[in-house]
Amino acid sequence: MSQTIEQIAKALEARAEGDLTIEVTGASEPAAAGPDQIALAMSEKYAEGLQAGKARAALVWEGADWRAYGLEAAVFVTRPRLAMAGLSKAFDPGPSIASGVHPSCVIDPTAVIGADAAIGPFTIVGPDVRIGPGARIVGQVTIDEGARIGAEALIHAGVRIGAQVVIGDRFVCQPGAVIGSDGFSFVTPDPSGVEEIRQTLEQREEITEQKWTRIHSLGTVEIGDDVEIGANTCIDRGTVRATAIGSGSKLDNLVHIGHNVQVGEDCLLCGQVGVAGSTRIGHRVVLAGQCGVSDNITVGDDVIAAGGTNIYTNVPKGRTIWGSPAVKMETQLEINKSLRRLPRLFAQMAELRETVTKLTQKGGTE
């Protein structure tokens, strides 16, 4: 996918100078860039690499003297990561899928496939499924009865979409994700040990044998527009009402969303995050890697949780938290400082104890 410098500048909505007709086929770090690649030198620390590489054009920082580095053209950017988003989109053709439906697919006659959709090999589409126009399904995907998928979806290999799941437009789903599996809901005839401990926070008074009985998942999953789901992520269907993922939210690999969970809009849930059942996550919430969220609680809008945070209680909107259990980030920093001081503190206490003992023994002999 060759692009001219002018096309790249327009895609990034950025200012460009020099020979804008130069064509490039990809991007590279400055020192390794060849003449058919655009060098990524978006801050001054990459200036030396520009001189070592062979790029004719580069993304550079505002104010860069690009001619001094032997370049023939330059595109000026002020926010490097945002520029990377536009540039990577320009050079990413996505998976190669033949147009139409592959002959190995099993498509129920009641399913409706939108115009210009492409469905790869060994995909199974169940009864009454609706797939929007321009959808691309790589292959070996199963879409169960009654599911709805919006326009311009990109669904990678091995994805499983359950019955009655509703998904908006421009959906991106990485390999192996499961959307609409049953929720993990079980109950015992009498209150279980878990229920007792949650209420008392003490040891169980009596232990009795009980069997677990399944609570079936009658709800589904509803996903908004512009949502992306990572590889091997699992989203459980609701018990009665739908589990929901708001528009614009992005879920990383190996994320687990429990039954009845409500995730707001434009949230970012990083790798190995787990959200237990019936919890409500607000809008624009960021949960860094390996965060765990307990069931039946609320995390307010604009909360940011650092990696490894365990959230057991409600979190007010706008708070930045860290730790297990979660506390304000500044509180956890103080806790960490105190923990680092503990060895020295214990050594000082031992020294003080020894001094007191010696003084006591000396006083006893006088």
C-alpha positions in Angstrom: 0.0 0.0 0.0 2.0 2.9 -1.2 1.1 6.4 -0.1 2.4 9.8 -1.1 3.6 12.2 1.5 0.7 14.4 0.6 -1.8 11.6 1.3 -0.1 10.9 4.6 -0.3 14.6 5.6 -4.0 14.7 4.7 -4.7 11.6 6.7 -2.9 13.0 9.7 -4.4 16.5 9.2 -0.8 17.7 9.5 1.4 20.3 7.7 3.9 19.0 5.2 6.9 20.5 3.3 9.1 19.4 0.5 8.4 17.0 -2.4 4.9 15.8 -1.5 4.8 13.4 -4.5 7.3 11.0 -2.9 5.7 7.6 -2.5 6.5 5.3 0.5 5.3 1.8 1.1 5.7 1.7 4.9 7.2 3.2 8.1 10.4 2.5 10.0 12.5 3.7 12.8 14.8 6.5 11.5 18.2 4.6 11.6 16.7 1.5 9.8 14.5 3.4 7.3 15.0 2.8 3.6 14.3 5.2 0.7 10.8 3.7 0.2 9.9 4.2 3.9 8.8 7.2 6.0 11.0 7.6 9.1 9.3 8.1 12.4 11.3 10.9 14.0 8.7 12.7 16.0 11.0 14.1 18.7 14.6 15.5 18.7 16.0 12.4 20.3 15.6 10.7 16.9 17.7 13.3 15.0 20.8 11.2 15.0 18.9 8.2 13.6 17.7 10.3 10.7 21.3 11.0 9.7 22.1 7.3 9.9 19.1 6.1 7.9 18.3 6.4 4.2 14.7 7.8 4.3 13.8 10.5 1.9 10.9 11.7 4.1 10.0 11.6 7.7 7.5 12.5 10.4 9.3 15.1 12.4 8.7 17.4 15.4 7.6 21.0 15.0 10.5 23.2 14.3 12.8 20.5 12.9 15.3 21.6 10.3 14.5 18.6 8.1 16.7 19.7 5.2 19.7 19.5 7.4 19.1 15.8 7.8 19.2 15.2 4.1 15.4 14.7 3.8 13.4 15.6 0.7 10.1 16.0 2.5 8.7 16.2 6.1 5.4 16.0 7.8 5.2 17.9 11.1 3.3 16.4 14.1 2.6 17.7 17.5 1.2 14.5 19.1 3.3 11.5 18.2 0.9 8.7 19.4 -2.0 10.3 17.6 0.0 10.6 14.5 0.9 6.9 14.8 -2.8 6.0 14.9 -3.4 7.7 11.6 -0.2 6.5 10.0 -0.7 2.9 11.0 -4.3 3.0 9.7 -3.0 4.3 6.3 -0.6 1.4 5.9 -2.7 -1.4 7.4 -4.8 -3.2 4.7 -6.2 -5.7 7.3 -6.6 -9.4 6.6 -7.0 -10.6 3.1 -10.5 -12.0 2.6 -12.0 -13.0 -0.7 -15.2 -11.1 -1.4 -18.5 -12.9 -1.0 -19.1 -16.1 1.1 -16.6 -18.9 0.9 -18.1 -22.1 -0.4 -17.1 -24.0 2.8 -19.3 -21.8 5.0 -22.6 -23.0 6.5 -25.1 -20.2 6.2 -28.6 -20.7 7.4 -31.1 -19.7 4.7 -32.9 -17.3 7.1 -29.7 -15.4 7.7 -29.3 -12.0 6.0 -25.8 -11.0 4.8 -25.3 -7.3 4.0 -23.9 -5.9 0.8 -20.2 -6.2 0.2 -19.7 -8.5 3.1 -16.8 -11.0 3.0 -17.0 -14.3 4.9 -14.0 -16.6 5.1 -13.7 -20.4 5.2 -15.5 -22.7 7.6 -17.7 -20.0 9.2 -21.1 -21.0 10.6 -23.9 -18.5 10.6 -27.1 -19.6 12.4 -30.8 -18.9 11.8 -32.1 -15.3 11.7 -28.6 -13.8 12.0 -28.1 -10.3 10.5 -24.7 -9.2 9.4 -24.3 -5.6 8.3 -22.9 -4.3 5.0 -19.1 -4.3 4.5 -18.5 -6.8 7.3 -15.3 -8.9 7.0 -15.2 -12.3 8.8 -11.8 -14.0 8.5 -12.9 -17.6 9.0 -13.7 -20.4 11.4 -16.2 -18.0 13.2 -19.5 -19.2 14.6 -22.4 -16.8 14.9 -25.4 -18.3 16.7 -29.1 -17.8 16.1 -30.6 -14.3 16.2 -27.3 -12.4 16.5 -27.0 -8.9 15.0 -23.7 -7.5 13.8 -23.5 -3.9 12.4 -21.8 -2.5 9.4 -18.1 -2.7 8.6 -17.3 -5.3 11.3 -13.9 -7.0 11.3 -14.1 -10.4 13.0 -10.9 -12.5 13.1 -10.5 -16.2 13.1 -12.0 -18.4 15.8 -14.4 -15.9 17.3 -17.6 -17.3 18.9 -20.7 -15.0 19.0 -23.6 -16.4 21.0 -27.3 -16.4 20.4 -29.2 -13.0 20.3 -26.0 -11.0 20.8 -26.4 -7.5 19.4 -23.2 -5.7 18.1 -23.0 -2.2 16.7 -21.1 -0.7 13.7 -17.4 -0.9 13.1 -16.8 -3.7 15.5 -13.3 -5.2 15.7 -12.8 -8.6 17.4 -9.5 -10.4 17.7 -9.0 -14.2 17.4 -10.5 -16.5 19.9 -12.8 -14.1 21.7 -16.1 -15.5 23.0 -19.1 -13.1 23.2 -22.3 -14.4 24.8 -21.1 -17.5 26.8 -23.2 -18.4 29.8 -22.7 -16.5 33.0 -21.1 -18.2 36.0 -24.1 -18.4 38.2 -24.8 -21.2 40.7 -26.8 -21.5 43.9 -27.2 -23.9 46.8 -30.5 -25.0 48.4 -29.6 -23.3 51.7 -27.2 -20.3 52.1 -23.7 -21.4 51.1 -20.5 -21.0 53.0 -19.6 -18.2 50.6 -22.8 -16.3 51.5 -22.2 -16.8 55.2 -18.6 -15.5 55.1 -19.5 -12.5 52.9 -22.0 -11.5 55.6 -20.0 -12.3 58.7 -16.4 -11.9 57.5 -15.6 -14.7 60.0 -15.1 -18.4 60.1 -18.1 -20.6 59.2 -20.1 -21.8 62.2 -21.1 -25.1 60.6 -19.9 -26.8 57.4 -22.6 -28.9 55.6 -22.5 -30.7 52.2 -24.4 -28.9 49.5 -24.8 -29.2 45.7 -24.5 -26.4 43.3 -27.6 -25.7 41.0 -27.1 -23.8 37.8 -28.9 -20.4 37.2 -29.4 -20.3 33.5 -28.5 -17.2 31.4 -31.6 -15.9 29.8 -30.1 -12.5 28.9 -27.7 -11.7 26.1 -24.8 -9.2 25.3 -25.3 -5.8 23.8 -22.3 -4.0 22.3 -22.3 -0.4 21.0 -20.5 1.1 18.0 -16.7 1.3 17.5 -16.0 -1.3 20.2 -12.8 -3.5 20.0 -12.4 -6.8 21.7 -9.0 -8.5 22.3 -7.9 -12.0 21.7 -9.4 -14.7 24.0 -11.5 -12.2 25.8 -14.8 -13.5 27.2 -18.0 -11.6 27.7 -20.7 -13.5 29.6 -24.4 -13.1 28.7 -26.7 -11.7 31.4 -28.9 -13.7 33.7 -32.1 -11.8 32.7 -31.0 -8.4 31.4 -28.1 -8.0 28.9 -24.5 -7.6 29.7 -23.5 -4.3 28.0 -20.4 -2.7 26.5 -20.8 0.9 25.7 -19.8 2.6 22.4 -16.1 3.3 21.9 -14.9 1.0 24.6 -11.8 -1.1 24.0 -11.1 -4.4 25.7 -7.6 -5.9 25.6 -6.6 -9.6 25.4 -7.8 -12.0 28.1 -10.3 -9.7 29.7 -13.3 -11.3 31.4 -16.6 -9.5 31.7 -19.1 -11.3 34.0 -22.8 -11.7 33.6 -25.0 -8.5 33.9 -21.9 -6.2 33.9 -22.5 -2.7 32.4 -19.4 -1.1 30.9 -19.8 2.5 29.9 -18.6 4.4 26.8 -15.0 4.9 25.8 -13.6 2.7 28.5 -10.2 1.1 28.3 -9.8 -2.4 29.9 -6.3 -3.7 29.7 -5.0 -7.2 29.6 -6.2 -9.8 32.2 -8.8 -7.4 33.7 -11.6 -9.3 35.4 -15.0 -7.7 36.2 -17.3 -9.8 38.4 -21.1 -10.1 37.8 -23.6 -7.2 38.1 -21.0 -4.5 38.5 -21.4 -1.2 36.8 -18.4 0.5 35.2 -18.9 4.2 34.3 -17.8 6.1 31.2 -14.2 6.7 30.3 -12.9 4.3 33.0 -9.4 3.0 32.6 -8.5 -0.3 34.2 -4.8 -1.2 33.8 -3.5 -4.7 33.5 -4.6 -7.4 35.9 -7.2 -5.2 37.7 -9.9 -7.1 39.5 -13.3 -5.7 40.2 -15.7 -7.3 42.7 -19.3 -8.1 42.0 -22.3 -5.8 42.6 -20.4 -2.5 42.9 -20.2 0.7 41.0 -17.0 2.3 39.5 -17.8 5.9 38.7 -17.0 7.9 35.5 -13.4 8.8 34.7 -11.9 6.5 37.3 -8.3 5.4 36.5 -7.0 2.2 38.2 -3.3 1.4 38.1 -2.1 -2.1 37.2 -2.9 -4.9 39.7 -5.5 -2.9 41.6 -8.2 -4.9 43.3 -11.5 -3.0 43.6 -13.8 -4.4 46.4 -16.1 -1.4 47.0 -17.7 1.5 45.1 -15.3 4.1 43.7 -16.4 7.7 43.3 -16.2 9.3 39.9 -12.9 10.9 38.8 -10.7 9.1 41.3 -7.3 7.6 40.6 -6.7 4.4 42.6 -4.1 1.8 43.2 -3.4 -1.2 45.4 -5.2 -4.1 47.0 -7.6 -3.2 48.4 -7.9 -0.1 46.2 -7.1 3.3 47.8 -6.3 6.7 46.4 -3.1 6.6 44.5 -1.3 9.1 46.7 -2.3 6.9 49.7 -0.8 3.8 48.1 2.4 5.7 47.4 2.7 6.5 51.1 2.0 2.9 52.0 4.7 1.8 49.6 7.2 4.2 51.1 6.3 3.0 54.6 6.8 -0.7 53.6 10.2 0.1 52.2 11.1 1.7 55.5 10.0 -1.3 57.6 13.4 -3.2 57.5 15.2 -0.1 58.8 12.5 0.5 61.4 12.8 -3.1 62.7 16.6 -2.8 62.8 16.2 0.5 64.8 13.7 -1.2 67.2 16.1 -4.1 67.7 18.9 -1.7 68.5 16.7 0.3 70.9 15.5 -2.9 72.6 19.2 -4.0 73.1 20.1 -0.6 74.5 17.1 -0.6 76.9 18.1 -4.2 78.0 21.6 -3.1 78.7 20.5 -0.1 80.6 18.1 -2.1 82.7 20.8 -4.7 83.5 23.2 -2.0 84.5 20.6 -0.3 86.7 19.9 -3.6 88.4 23.6 -4.1 89.4 24.0 -0.7 91.0 
